[in-house]
Amino acid sequence: MANIVRAALVQTKWTGDSESMIELHEKYARAAAEQGAKVIGFQEVFNAPYFCQVQEAEHYRWAEAVPDGPTVRRMRELARETGMVIVVPVYEVEQSGFYYNTAAVIDADGSYLGKYRKHHIPQVKGFWEKYYFKPGNLGWPVFDTAVGKVGVYICYDRHFPEGWRELGLAGAQLVYNPSATSRGLSAYLWQLEQPAAAVANEYFIAAINRVGTEEYGDNDFYGTSYFVDPRGQFVGDVASDKEEELIVRDLDFGLIDEVRRQWAFYRDRRPDAYEGLVRP
């Protein structure tokens, strides 16, 4: 019997302030719920601009506690209202001087399940993230949600295959990859890496990118968000490269078992031979 999960993602432009950005995502979440979606994910640091285009101390103001900060509390109310699992990427402050690029995962009843902290932190022109974020230190959790096992991998993480595999080994069926990536830097890789990761690890991936340019730099965020299945095929159309968009797709989780039986990548792994991968 098919195990169909109706899933959603949102790509948006920066509205100019945090309150209107949150309201916009609430609107899209309610629209997704009206279409029958049971899980939704937002883009990287969804309630803020992509301030990492500059290195300025004023931008520490976007950080808040997880899960006890105002945005995650508000998203927990939204999850209870809509009956959806919600993946909520925000800028987290744990204590003074301890900041992370984080995504909270909230279950369909509004309960807080935990968080993922981005492991790989870039420091290149237009993406000065080491100025703002410590590397993640919570491993690669997979959350038991109302729709199944959901993991998170954030933006620059996607270039590193090890975390994708960790999520697969932990049983992930759907991995959300919230991002903020620009046209000139990575457009060539965007529709290559996540489908390849979905194939290698045999699960669904939701790849989310912002759209447009913002006030702190000239990065051109090119959207084209999508869902991809364990065979590496897009589920429906890819989103616009210029306009904000809500995508709702039916994901057949039964395909995961089918592909894993057919391709048997997990059976044929050789962890006994991989010691060199973790040598400094």
C-alpha positions in Angstrom: 0.0 0.0 0.0 1.4 3.4 -1.0 2.5 5.7 1.8 1.8 9.1 0.4 2.9 12.2 2.3 1.8 15.6 1.0 4.7 17.9 1.6 5.3 21.6 1.0 8.1 24.1 0.8 8.2 27.9 0.5 10.7 30.2 -1.4 10.3 33.9 -0.8 11.8 37.3 -1.2 12.9 39.3 1.8 10.0 41.6 2.8 12.1 44.2 4.6 11.3 43.3 8.2 11.0 40.3 10.4 7.4 40.6 11.4 6.1 40.8 7.8 8.4 37.9 6.8 6.9 35.7 9.5 3.4 36.7 8.5 4.1 35.9 4.9 5.3 32.4 5.9 2.3 31.9 8.1 0.1 32.8 5.1 1.8 30.3 2.9 1.7 27.6 5.6 -2.1 28.0 6.0 -2.4 27.8 2.2 -0.4 24.6 2.1 -2.6 23.1 4.9 -5.7 24.0 2.9 -4.2 22.0 0.0 -3.7 19.0 2.4 0.0 19.4 3.2 1.2 17.6 6.3 4.7 18.9 6.4 6.3 22.2 5.3 9.8 23.7 5.4 11.1 27.3 5.1 14.3 28.8 3.7 17.6 29.4 5.6 17.2 32.0 8.4 13.7 32.5 7.1 12.7 35.4 9.3 15.7 37.6 8.4 17.6 38.9 5.4 20.7 37.0 4.4 22.9 39.3 6.4 26.0 37.2 5.8 26.8 39.2 2.7 28.5 41.6 5.1 30.4 41.3 8.4 28.7 43.7 10.8 28.0 43.3 14.5 24.6 44.8 14.2 23.3 41.6 12.7 23.7 39.6 15.9 20.3 41.2 16.7 18.6 38.7 14.5 19.5 35.8 16.8 17.1 34.3 19.3 16.8 31.3 21.6 15.7 27.9 20.3 13.2 26.6 21.3 12.2 29.4 23.7 12.5 32.4 21.4 9.5 34.2 20.0 9.7 32.8 16.5 9.8 29.1 17.4 7.0 29.6 19.9 5.0 31.3 17.2 5.7 28.5 14.8 4.6 25.9 17.4 1.2 27.7 17.5 1.1 27.6 13.7 1.8 23.9 13.7 -1.0 23.2 16.2 -3.4 25.4 14.1 -2.6 23.7 10.8 -1.8 20.2 11.9 1.5 20.3 10.0 5.1 19.4 10.8 7.1 22.5 10.3 10.9 22.9 9.7 11.9 26.4 11.0 15.4 27.7 10.1 16.5 30.6 12.3 19.6 32.3 13.7 20.1 30.8 17.2 21.9 32.3 20.2 22.6 29.7 22.9 24.4 32.0 25.3 26.5 35.1 24.9 29.1 34.4 22.1 27.5 31.1 21.1 25.6 31.5 17.8 24.4 28.9 15.4 22.7 28.5 12.0 19.8 26.3 13.2 16.6 24.7 12.2 13.9 23.7 14.7 11.6 20.8 13.9 8.1 21.1 15.2 5.6 18.2 15.1 2.0 18.5 13.9 0.7 18.9 17.4 3.0 21.8 18.1 5.5 19.9 20.2 9.1 20.8 19.8 11.1 17.8 18.6 14.6 19.2 18.5 17.0 21.1 16.3 19.7 20.7 13.8 22.7 23.1 13.7 24.6 23.6 10.4 27.9 21.9 10.5 29.8 23.4 7.5 30.3 27.1 7.7 31.5 29.0 4.6 33.7 32.1 4.7 33.9 33.5 1.2 32.9 36.7 -0.5 29.2 37.3 -0.1 28.9 34.4 2.4 30.8 35.5 5.5 29.2 33.0 7.8 32.1 32.3 10.1 31.7 35.8 11.4 28.2 34.9 12.7 28.0 31.1 13.3 29.8 28.4 15.2 29.9 25.0 13.6 27.1 22.7 14.6 27.6 20.3 17.4 24.5 18.3 17.7 25.2 15.6 15.1 22.7 14.7 12.4 19.4 14.1 14.2 16.5 12.5 12.4 13.1 13.3 14.0 10.2 11.0 14.4 7.3 13.2 13.2 3.7 12.7 12.4 4.6 12.2 8.7 7.7 10.0 9.2 11.4 10.4 9.8 12.5 13.9 8.8 16.1 15.3 8.8 17.7 18.7 8.0 20.8 19.7 6.2 21.4 23.4 5.8 22.7 25.2 2.6 26.5 24.8 2.4 26.2 21.4 4.1 24.9 20.0 0.8 28.4 20.0 -0.7 29.6 17.5 1.9 28.3 13.9 1.3 29.1 12.6 4.8 26.1 14.3 6.5 23.7 13.2 3.8 24.8 9.6 4.6 24.6 10.1 8.3 20.9 11.1 7.9 20.3 8.1 5.7 21.9 5.7 8.2 19.6 7.3 10.9 16.6 6.4 8.9 15.6 9.7 7.2 12.8 9.4 4.7 12.7 13.2 3.9 15.5 15.7 4.3 14.8 19.4 4.1 17.8 21.5 2.8 17.0 25.2 3.4 19.4 27.4 1.6 20.4 30.9 0.5 22.5 30.5 -2.6 23.3 32.9 -5.4 23.1 32.6 -9.2 26.7 33.3 -10.0 28.2 31.0 -7.3 26.3 27.7 -7.5 23.4 27.6 -10.0 25.3 25.0 -12.0 25.4 22.7 -8.9 21.9 23.3 -7.6 20.1 20.8 -9.7 23.0 18.3 -9.6 24.0 17.8 -5.9 20.7 17.2 -4.2 19.4 14.8 -6.8 22.7 12.9 -6.6 22.4 12.9 -2.7 18.8 11.6 -3.0 20.0 8.7 -5.2 23.1 7.9 -3.1 21.1 7.8 0.1 17.7 6.7 -1.2 15.4 9.2 0.4 13.4 12.3 -0.6 15.0 15.8 -0.5 13.3 19.2 -0.3 15.7 21.8 -1.7 14.7 25.4 -0.8 16.4 28.6 -2.0 15.6 32.3 -1.6 14.7 34.5 -4.6 15.8 38.0 -5.5 18.5 40.5 -4.2 18.5 42.0 -0.8 19.7 45.2 0.9 23.0 43.9 2.2 24.7 42.8 -1.0 24.3 41.9 -4.6 23.8 38.1 -4.3 21.1 37.1 -6.7 19.2 34.3 -5.0 17.7 32.2 -7.8 15.0 30.1 -6.2 14.3 27.0 -8.3 13.3 25.1 -5.2 12.1 21.5 -5.7 11.4 18.1 -4.3 13.5 15.2 -5.6 12.8 11.5 -5.1 15.1 8.5 -4.3 15.6 7.9 -8.0 16.9 11.5 -8.4 13.8 12.6 -10.3 12.1 15.9 -9.6 8.6 15.5 -8.1 6.6 17.9 -10.3 8.0 21.1 -11.6 10.9 23.1 -10.2 9.9 26.5 -8.8 10.5 29.9 -10.5 14.0 31.4 -10.5 12.6 34.9 -9.9 9.3 34.8 -8.0 8.3 33.6 -4.6 6.4 30.3 -4.7 4.7 27.7 -2.6 5.2 24.1 -3.8 3.0 21.3 -2.6 3.8 17.7 -3.8 2.8 14.2 -3.0 5.7 12.0 -2.0 5.3 8.3 -2.1 7.5 7.0 0.8 6.9 3.5 -0.5 9.4 4.3 -3.2 12.1 4.4 -0.6 11.9 0.7 0.2 11.4 -0.1 -3.5 14.6 1.7 -4.5 16.6 0.3 -1.5 15.7 -3.2 -2.5 16.5 -2.6 -6.2 19.8 -0.7 -5.8 20.9 -2.1 -2.4 23.4 0.7 -1.7 23.1 0.3 2.1 23.7 -3.5 1.8 26.9 -3.0 -0.2 28.5 -0.2 2.0 32.0 -1.0 3.3 32.4 1.1 6.5 35.2 -1.2 7.5 37.2 0.2 4.5 36.4 3.9 5.1 38.8 4.8 7.9 40.8 7.2 5.7 37.7 9.4 5.3 37.9 10.6 8.9 41.7 11.1 9.2 42.6 14.8 9.8 
